[in-house]
Amino acid sequence: MNENTFDEFLTSGNTNISNLIIQNYSKLGMTEKDLIVYLELSLYAQKGIQFPMASNMANDTGMDESTIYTIIQGLIKLGIIELKTVIDHHQQRDIYSLTPIFKRLEVLLTQQSDENQKNQLMSATEELFKKIEVEFGRPISPIEQDQVHQWIDDDHYSIELIDLALKEAILNQAYSMKYMDRILISWEKSNIKTAEQLQERRKKLGY
């Protein structure tokens, strides 16, 4: 690399963009070209140019101006960017706001988190079914499965607490959901709905 090229490399600056955008752009409905145009808009915005000329962006990207306009309109429809009119020194001017993408990302990440929690709960519930079947020495019926789902969804008992109720039932050689239900109701009357609360109560009672 010759000296002039190296100097240009050093003085050209950098464009900062969240890794979350790069990692999730396709999940937001963006194509690779959409991402390039968003990066271009970010580049100009960080230079203080919030409404860059399409001709300049076309020159940078190798796309034609009509493609740039089409992509920008698509990004607006996706809620990735917003075209806003602001008052600057008593004059109106248009700018591209690049912040709407973060609201989209927030919704996406919340959905992903909720989906992960749902999958984890489903997996834990399936494991609980298997434990009950092993301890009871038989398959559990659909009605018994509904009982477990009711404990989780309606009564809001944790999987860990139901598992402890199962262990308590087995210790008493009571292989039935009704017995487990009586245990859980007894614990609930003592304001116990989690394994941690049960452990704390047992510590206070000394067992």
NORURUR-V25030 format. One record per residue. PHI is phi as a letter, one per 40 degrees, with the letter a starting at -180 (* if undefined). PSI is psi in radians with two decimals (NA if undefined). BURIAL is I if it has 9 or more other ideal C-beta (glycine too) atoms within 8 Angstrom, else O. Layout:
PHI PSI BURIAL
PHI PSI BURIAL
//
This chain:
* 2.15 O
c 2.96 O
c -0.72 O
c -0.73 O
c -0.70 O
c -0.72 I
c -0.72 O
c -0.66 O
c -0.73 O
c -0.61 O
c -0.11 O
c -0.33 O
g -3.14 O
b 2.65 O
b 2.12 O
c 2.31 O
a 2.45 O
c 2.40 O
c -0.46 O
c -0.59 O
c -0.79 I
c -0.69 I
c -0.42 O
b 0.14 I
d -0.69 I
c -0.58 O
c -0.36 O
c -0.02 I
g 0.18 O
c 2.54 I
c 3.07 O
c -0.68 O
c -0.65 I
d -0.76 I
c -0.73 I
c -0.77 I
c -0.68 I
c -0.72 I
c -0.70 I
c -0.80 I
c -0.66 I
c -0.73 I
d -0.86 I
c -0.66 I
c -0.67 I
c -0.19 I
c 0.00 O
g 0.13 O
b 1.79 O
c -0.06 I
a 1.25 O
c 2.69 I
c 2.41 O
c -0.55 I
c -0.67 O
c -0.72 I
c -0.64 I
c -0.71 I
c -0.65 O
c -0.69 O
c -0.33 I
g 0.02 O
c 2.78 I
c 2.86 O
c -0.67 I
c -0.64 O
c -0.72 I
d -0.83 I
c -0.75 I
c -0.76 O
c -0.73 I
c -0.74 I
c -0.68 O
c -0.71 I
c -0.61 I
c -0.77 I
c -0.59 O
c -0.20 I
g 0.37 I
c -0.72 I
b 2.98 I
b 2.36 I
c 2.07 I
b 2.64 O
b 2.18 O
b 2.79 O
b 2.11 O
b 1.97 O
f 0.84 O
g 0.26 O
b 2.49 O
c 2.47 O
a 2.66 O
c 2.53 I
b 2.75 I
c 2.04 I
c 2.24 I
b 0.06 I
c -0.39 O
d -0.48 I
d -0.52 I
c -0.54 O
c -0.72 I
c -0.72 I
c -0.69 I
c -0.79 O
c -0.78 O
c -0.84 I
c -0.60 I
c -0.75 O
c -0.74 O
c -0.72 O
c -0.77 O
c -0.70 O
c -0.70 O
c -0.74 O
c -0.70 O
c -0.77 O
c -0.69 O
c -0.70 O
c -0.72 I
c -0.73 O
c -0.76 O
c -0.63 I
c -0.74 I
c -0.71 O
c -0.66 O
c -0.74 I
d -0.79 I
c -0.73 O
c -0.78 I
c -0.75 I
c -0.70 I
c -0.82 O
c -0.65 I
c -0.31 O
g 0.45 O
a 2.81 O
c 2.54 O
c 2.57 I
c 2.86 O
d -0.63 O
c -0.69 O
c -0.63 I
c -0.73 I
c -0.62 O
c -0.75 I
c -0.78 I
c -0.62 I
c -0.73 I
d -0.71 I
c -0.87 I
c -0.72 O
c -0.77 O
c -0.25 I
g 0.62 O
c 2.49 I
c 2.73 I
d -0.71 I
c -0.68 O
c -0.69 I
c -0.68 I
c -0.69 I
c -0.61 I
c -0.65 I
c -0.81 I
c -0.69 O
c -0.71 I
c -0.74 I
c -0.68 I
c -0.54 O
c 0.19 O
f 0.66 O
b 1.75 O
c 1.13 I
a 2.64 O
c -0.60 I
c -0.68 O
c -0.76 I
c -0.70 I
c -0.72 I
c -0.66 O
c -0.83 I
c -0.70 I
c -0.70 O
c -0.75 O
c -0.68 I
c -0.64 I
c -0.39 O
c 0.32 O
g 0.66 O
b 2.08 I
b -0.03 I
b 2.79 I
c -0.62 I
c -0.72 O
c -0.65 I
c -0.75 I
c -0.71 O
c -0.72 O
c -0.73 I
c -0.60 I
c -0.74 O
c -0.61 O
c -0.13 O
g 0.54 O
a NA O
//
